[in-house]
Amino acid sequence: MASFPVIKTKDGIVSVHIDNREKHFTLEPLPPGFIDWQITERLKVFEFLRRGEKPAFLSPHLPTLLTLSDINTDHPINAASKGVGLVPLDEELPSLTTQLQESLKTLQGSDQHSALNHRLNAAMLLYGNQEKINRFCLGGLEIFETKSFSNIIRDPRVSLFFVGNFPLYQCYQINCIAEIIDVNQDFYKFVTSMRGLFEMENFHFQQPMYPYAIKYHTIQVFDKSLKVRDK
Ligand SMILES: Cc1cc2nc3c(=O)[nH]c(=O)nc-3n(C[C@H](O)[C@H](O)[C@H](O)COP(=O)(O)O)c2cc1C
């Protein structure tokens, strides 16, 4: 198994070795406007699904992930779309994960309508309880283990770039330290269970497996939403 950067978080500081030197980054919380936007847009999707409609593009869930390639290559920046979502506080993670896993189990064999309600209710365990949301990280799943992934292994400093839909065009650059999380950890189980609730929706490509989750520790947030220029 490849060796991944060891990331430690303590007292609001993330520490990691990059190029054999230990670096320390201060965590910055996701701003309330960003969290509200994430929740509101997810709730809209849940309403779409209840009405039997399909969302066209869930922009708050699909930021561009920018990673750094080896600086000696012709062009050291890599971009990819990645599904990313809110995650619970550490102390809420085990119980929410268990509840999601139980929901997934009971879904097997249930009819389409009650299954949808059940799935949305399960997702609301996080999205309906703001106080349980971790404001210092986001979660996603690694599928392909290609360039973004090898870049994260070499240098876990990444940016997530979100652009919202008309009319507000919310836009955030969130600089993060990306931590690779293996299948045995609650964080992986939470993110895969949340994804599992929506895996069969036709806006997802069903995947045979997810080798890792990625925990994005947020260290800088820039609100780049569109505004009118002063003069
Ligand atoms: C709509 C969309 C969603 C995607 N979601 C993910 C995802 O959640 N996780 C992932 O590993 N790749 C995802 N991908 C694939 C990546 O964008 C990219 O194709 C893949 O990581 C290979 O690029 P790379 O070698 O530069 O990393 C998604 C692609 C698209 C177009």
The ligand as an SDF file (V2000), in Angstrom:
LIG
                    3D

 31 33  0  0  0  0  0  0  0  0999 V2000
  -19.6410   15.2740  -12.6540 C   0  0  0  0  0  0  0  0  0  0  0  0
  -18.3810   14.5980  -12.2210 C   0  0  0  0  0  0  0  0  0  0  0  0
  -18.2630   14.1320  -10.9110 C   0  0  0  0  0  0  0  0  0  0  0  0
  -17.1080   13.4740  -10.4950 C   0  0  0  0  0  0  0  0  0  0  0  0
  -17.0010   13.0580   -9.1970 N   0  0  0  0  0  0  0  0  0  0  0  0
  -15.8740   12.4490   -8.7930 C   0  0  0  0  0  0  0  0  0  0  0  0
  -15.7230   12.0570   -7.4350 C   0  0  0  0  0  0  0  0  0  0  0  0
  -16.5780   12.2940   -6.5740 O   0  0  0  0  0  0  0  0  0  0  0  0
  -14.5680   11.4100   -7.0880 N   0  0  0  0  0  0  0  0  0  0  0  0
  -13.5800   11.1430   -8.0030 C   0  0  0  0  0  0  0  0  0  0  0  0
  -12.5650   10.5500   -7.6270 O   0  0  0  0  0  0  0  0  0  0  0  0
  -13.6960   11.5190   -9.2840 N   0  0  0  0  0  0  0  0  0  0  0  0
  -14.8070   12.1660   -9.7050 C   0  0  0  0  0  0  0  0  0  0  0  0
  -14.9210   12.5600  -11.0050 N   0  0  0  0  0  0  0  0  0  0  0  0
  -13.8090   12.2970  -11.9320 C   0  0  0  0  0  0  0  0  0  0  0  0
  -12.7300   13.3820  -11.8340 C   0  0  0  0  0  0  0  0  0  0  0  0
  -13.2520   14.6490  -12.2040 O   0  0  0  0  0  0  0  0  0  0  0  0
  -11.5590   13.0710  -12.7840 C   0  0  0  0  0  0  0  0  0  0  0  0
  -12.0570   12.7080  -14.0460 O   0  0  0  0  0  0  0  0  0  0  0  0
  -10.6810   11.9610  -12.2510 C   0  0  0  0  0  0  0  0  0  0  0  0
  -10.2600   12.2570  -10.9420 O   0  0  0  0  0  0  0  0  0  0  0  0
   -9.4550   11.7700  -13.1660 C   0  0  0  0  0  0  0  0  0  0  0  0
   -8.7140   12.9760  -13.2440 O   0  0  0  0  0  0  0  0  0  0  0  0
   -7.2900   13.1310  -12.5340 P   0  0  0  0  0  0  0  0  0  0  0  0
   -6.4460   12.0250  -13.0660 O   0  0  0  0  0  0  0  0  0  0  0  0
   -6.8030   14.4790  -12.9620 O   0  0  0  0  0  0  0  0  0  0  0  0
   -7.5170   13.0230  -11.0550 O   0  0  0  0  0  0  0  0  0  0  0  0
  -16.0600   13.2470  -11.4240 C   0  0  0  0  0  0  0  0  0  0  0  0
  -16.1720   13.7420  -12.7330 C   0  0  0  0  0  0  0  0  0  0  0  0
  -17.3050   14.4180  -13.1200 C   0  0  0  0  0  0  0  0  0  0  0  0
  -17.3700   14.9560  -14.5260 C   0  0  0  0  0  0  0  0  0  0  0  0
  1  2  1  0
  2  3  1  0
  2 30  2  0
  3  4  2  0
  4  5  1  0
  4 28  1  0
  5  6  2  0
  6  7  1  0
  6 13  1  0
  7  8  2  0
  7  9  1  0
  9 10  1  0
 10 11  2  0
 10 12  1  0
 12 13  2  0
 13 14  1  0
 14 15  1  0
 14 28  1  0
 15 16  1  0
 16 17  1  0
 16 18  1  0
 18 19  1  0
 18 20  1  0
 20 21  1  0
 20 22  1  0
 22 23  1  0
 23 24  1  0
 24 25  2  0
 24 26  1  0
 24 27  1  0
 28 29  2  0
 29 30  1  0
 30 31  1  0
M  END
$$$$
